[in-house]
């Protein structure tokens, strides 16, 4: 008994010491001493881009240097990820990575031009869920059940859009097809803004996309939300049911974004940036900005970020095997 107590006390003391060492380590670097580049592998105006730009502004306020967002798009985010992964590991190039680029793409592409597992993980910074949406002008459906019945009545099936093969909107659309039996055609684009344009123009029938890409169009009524794919109702869409409430249980799909850096980026830099993001995440005014943009503001330590990505990688590998999605 005494031995167990001493062991617990020792473990607690050691854990406290590690926390102090981590804090000291993070503060021991003078980084950043010049402009920091954040590579976003998705187009301007989309969910990832909008949220990255809010965070870059907050980082600039607290760290005193410019954080410049650079959009390098294409190949479901792989082009930008490759550019970031191959940059100098000096802390002056960061990656605004997502669930797709860190945990999904490797299950879809035979070979990636970067290694997700080899990157330096820093911190999560946003999370949201997808929404089943139709154009208020071009689709009569006012509930998930109405959409399903309408879709089954279409002789040629229906079409759905996404910001690229392997993104959560793509996987959600494929899963919807599997669960409903409605024949569906996937229409990939280069990013959220292009998908929105197709939906508003009636060129696609539906989208199960990130809230952040559609926030303004949901607010002004151009897009009609039928259900959200998170486990509970979304704060800014309180009247929209969850998929389970709408009659389709076990359809939970959440999206997230995370800062990463090239392999070998010094840990003092990763720790300092992670701690700064944690401070930002505790700021209620920034939390409101993120919610208004369609996402929750989050944070995590480098170790927590790495472990989370490992779990998500396995989860989405299972989903992809179930849906049978293949890169054409």
N, C-alpha and C positions, 0 to 999 in steps of 0.2 A: 504493500500500500504506500509506504513511504517512498519506495523507489519510483512507483508510478507518478506520485505527486512531484517528486524532484524532476522526473523526466519531463512532465508537462510544464513545469516552471522553466526548465532549461530551454524547452522548445519555444515557449512564449518569449523568453529573453532573446533567443537567437532570431526569432521572427521580427521582433522590434529592432534589433540591431541591423537586420537586412534592410528594413524599411528606411532606417536612418542612412545606411550606406547608399541605398538607391537614391534618396533625396540629395545626398551630398554629391553623388556621381552626376546626377542631372544638372546640378548647379555648378559643376566644376568646369563646364565648357563655356567658351565665350560665343559659341554659335547662337544666332547667325550674325555674321559680320558684313554680309552683303545680301543682295537679292536672292531669294529662293524661288526656284521654278517648280510649279506643280503641274505635272502632265495629267490631263484628263483625257481618257481614251474615247470619250463620247462627245457629240456635237454641242455647240453653244445653244442654250435655251432649254435643254433637257433637264431631267431631274438631277442627275449626277452633277452637271455643270452648275446649275443654280445653287445647289447646296454647297458645292466646293467653293464657289465665289463668296458666299456668306462667311464660310469658315476662314477663307483666306483674308478677308477684311478683319476678322477678329484676331487672327494670329498676328497680323501686321500691327494692330493696336497694342498688343501685349509684348511683342518681341522687337518692335522698333525697326523692322526691315520690310521691304516690299515682298509680298508673296504673289508671284505672277502666275495666273492660270493659263496654260497653253493647251489648246485642243488638238490632239493628234488622233484622228478618227479612222475607222475602217476595220473590217474583219472581226466584227463582234468585240471590239476593244483590243484585239491582239496587237495591232500596229502600235498603238500608244504604249501598251504594256511593254512591248519589246524595246521601244525607245527609252523608256524609263529604266528598265532592268539593265540595259547596257550603258547607262550613264555612270559618271564617276560616283563612287560611294563616299562622298564627302559631306553629305547632308544638304547640298544645294540643289538637288533634284529629288522631288517627292512624287509619288504616284497616288492619284485619287482612284483607288481600285474599288471594285464592286463585287457582289456575290458572284456575278458571271465570270469576271476576269480572274478571280482568285479560287473559285471552287467548282465552276460548271464547265468552262471551256475545255479543260483537260479531259473531260469525259466525252466530248463531242468531236474534237479535232484529233486526227491521228498523231499529229506532232505539233506542239506549240513552239513558238520562237523565243519563249521565255519559260522559266521554271517558277511556278507560283510558290512552291515550297521553299525555294532558295532565297526569296526576298526577305528583307528586314521588315517585320510587322511592327507598327507603331501604335495605332489606336483606331477603334471604330469612331465614327462621328455622326452617322445618320442611320435611321431605320424607318421603313414604312411598309405598307402592304399595297397590294394591287386592288383595282376596282374594275368590276365588270361594267363596261360603259357602251352606250350607243349614242348616235347623233340624234338629238331631239327633233331635227328637221327631217331626217331620212329613215328613221326606224320607229315604228309605232309602239314597240315594247316598253311597258312601264314597270315590269317586274321580271325577275329571273325566270319564273315559270312561263310568262308570256314570251320571253325571248326564246326559250327552248321550244315552245309550241310553234312560234313563228319560223324558227330555223328548220324544224322538221318539215314544214310545209313548203320550203323552197326547193324547187325541182333540181336545181344545180348545186344545192348546198349553200353554205355561207362562207364569208371570208373574214379573217381577223388579222390585225396588224401587230407588229412588234418592232422594237428597235434593233433587231438582228437575231440571227440564229443562236439559240442557246441562252438568250436572256430570259428572265423570269416571265415577261409577257408572252414570249414564245412557248415556254414550257407550260404556262397556265392555259394557253389556247389549246395546246395539244392534249392536256389533261381534260379540259372541258369537252373536247371532241370524244375522247375515250369514255368519259362518264355519261355523256348524253346520247352518243351514237349518231350525232349530227355530222354529216360529211362537211369538212371544213378545209379551206385553202389558206395557207399561211402566206402573208405578204410582208416580207422583211423590209425594213428601211434602214437608213444610216443613224437614226436616232428619234427620240420622242417627238420633237417638233414636226418631223415629216409624217409620223404616224398620226398625230393630231390632225394635220392638214387632210390626210386621206379620209379620216373618220368624218370630219366636218363636211367634206365634199361628197360624201356618200360613196366613195370608191372602195371602202371596206365596210362590212356590216357591224363589226363590234371590235372591241379591244379590251384586254384584261391587263391594263398597264398601271404603272406607278402613279399614285395620287399626285406627286410633285410635278409631273409633266402636264397635268390637266387641271391644276388647281383653279386657274383663272376661268377656264371654260366651264368647269363645274359650277363655279360661283355665279356666272352670268347666264346659266341655263342652256348654253349651246350643246352641252354634253349632259346626258342623263345617266346618273349612277344607279345601278340595279342591286349591287351587293359588293361587299368588301371581303377580301380574302384573308384578313387578319382574324385571330381568335375572338376578338371582341370588337365592338363598334368603334369606328375611328372618331377622335375628338371633334374634328371639324366637319364631319358628316354624320351627326348623331341620328338622323332619321333613316339612314341607309342600313339595311340589315346585313348581318354577316352571311356568308355562304350557307352556314348551317341553319341559320334562322330562315333563309330563303328556300330551304329544302334540299340543299346539297351538302351533307356532312363530310368531314374528312377532306376538305378542300382548303387547306391553310397554306398560303404562300406569302412569305415576307421577303422584302428586299433590304439591302444594307450597303453602306459604303464605309471604306476603311482607308486610312493612310498607310502606305508602305513605302519602302525605299530600296535602292539597289542592295544586293547582298554585300555584306561587309561594312555597311554604314555604321559608324561608331555608336556603341550603346549609350554613351553619355548624351549624344544628340537625340537618339530615339527616346530616351527616358525624359529628357527635357521637353521635347515636343509632346509626348504623351501627357505629362503633368500639366502642360499649358492647355491642352485640349480638355482635360478634366476640369480645370478652372473655368474655361469657357462654358462647359456643359452645365456648370452649377449656376450660371447667370440666367435669371428668369427672363430678362429682356431678350436674350439670344434664343432661349427656348421658344419664346413666342414667335420670333422671326422664322425659326425652322418649321413650327407648326403651320404658320401662314403659308409657307412654301410647300407644305405637304409632307413633312417628315418629323420624326422625333429626333431630338439632339441626344447623342449618346457619347460615351467615352469608355476606354478600357486600357489596361496596361499592355505593354508589348507581349508579355507572357500570356495574358488573357486573350489577346487578339489572335495569337498563333494557335492556341488551343481551340478557340471558336472556329477558326478557318478549317482546322482538321475535322471537327465534327460536321460542319456544313458540307465539306468535300464528300464525306461518306454519304450523307443524307441525299445530296443531289445526284450522286452516282447511282443510288438506288432508284430515284425518280426517273432518271433518264433511261435506265434499263427497263423500267416498267412501261414507259410510254413508247419505247422503241425509236426515239428520235435519232436520226443519222444526218451527218453533214452530206449534202448532195455532191 
